[in-house]
Amino acid sequence: MPVPQISVRFDASDLQVLQDPYPHYRRSRMHDGLMRMGPGIWGVTRARDVAALLDADTLSSYLPQQHLAVSHTNARVAAFLRNIVLFQDPPSHGALRRMLAPVTGAAALRPVIEVLPTLFSEVAGDLDLLGEIDLMKQIATPLAGLSLAELLQLEIKDPMTLDHFANELSRVFGPAPTRDDLTAGAHAIAALEEVVERSLSASAVLRQICERAETEGIKASVMRDNLVFLLFAGFETTASMIGNTVGWILADEARQRDLRSGAVSVQNTVATALRDDPPIQGVVRVLTQETSVAGSALRAGRVLVLFVASANRDGDALFSFGSGRHKCPGADLAQAEIGAVVEWIKQAPDWMKAAGPATRNPDSRIRGYATLPVHFDVDHGT
């Protein structure tokens, strides 16, 4: 079996990559389907390989040793990363998913989805649609915060502060976090932990989760870290999805024309945008034995970043929410929130247009916008 020789190199911190990683993915797919990301770290870009590897028995979700070694320079971040469901294999992964089911299962999500129109009205009702708005600050972030507060029965007084700490925490999930990243992440964990702690007295569902975990022998510290992770993931990825979807619509006038005319449904618009520009670009796995990847032999211990964002553009399957046991449990709620914003754009009397250059978030490891200025153009014909 051949060993990879010269593959496309990929630096996730490069500003050009931050703005548009997709040409790099395409070049890799046309070459050998692998990208060299660092010592012992390979990116996988072809859909057939990503699909085969996402839940393969030869891969583990446990934190890579390279990452663990760096994280150990900050004990709080290291403990957090070891505890969260994202980096767990069976049986601990299944146990934690069961503990979180009261806020991630379909029965929990349905009531929140039903009240989304009301939540959206709270966000958008007082906006001056004749002027410029920052869609991230005034729509995406507040809506994600209100929906999460409804789901978890907690009070989020300032969604922008939550957004700040979520961005800071995302920095520890990169392939090679710096000491500054770890310091920022530890600060964010402490801040989000305070939100969870304050909410336990008022949130029956969070208390239920913690009490059940205790009876199942799961340490309180482990469960608290997973609630912090749920708060982070449910907020940051959803706000980014909303922004990316609107940015995708605004990038091509035909997309908004088809949406407003009914030629393309809200549901299909959301699905296509999530395929073309998801906030989660790749997921990390570790090889537990030598495995053939894209036709090359990679040894045990090698870290794979399965680029779902690349795989989305290489076939019919949609990988934006993961698959199998690691599929995002909040996918239905996230898509409903995005759908509410897209429906608003569709029904608005005037076309939405960019009001200036958008800026990508340079610090977050989740692909999204820091600012997305828009306005409604009263002079644009429908």
Buried (B, 14 or more C-beta within 10 A) or exposed (E): EEEBEEBBEBBBEEEEBBEEBBEBBBEBBEBBBBBBBBEBBBBBBBBEBBBBBBBBEBBBBBBBEBBBEBBEEBEBBBBBBBBBBBBBBEEBBEBBBBBBBBBBEEEBBEEBBEEBEEBBEEBBEEEEBEEEBBBBBBBBBBBBBBBBBBBBBBEBEEBEEBBBBBBBBBBBBBBBBBEEBBBBBBBBBEBBBEBBEEBBEEBEBBBEBBEBBEEEEBEEEBBBBBBBBBBBBBBBBBBBBBBBBBBBBBBEEEBBBBBBEEEBBBEEBBBBBBBBBBBBBBBBBBBBEBBEBBEBEBEEBBBBBBBBBBBBBBEEBBBBBBBEBBEBBBBBBBBBBBBBBBBBBBEBEBBBBBBEEBEBBEEBBBBBBBBBBBBBEEEEEE
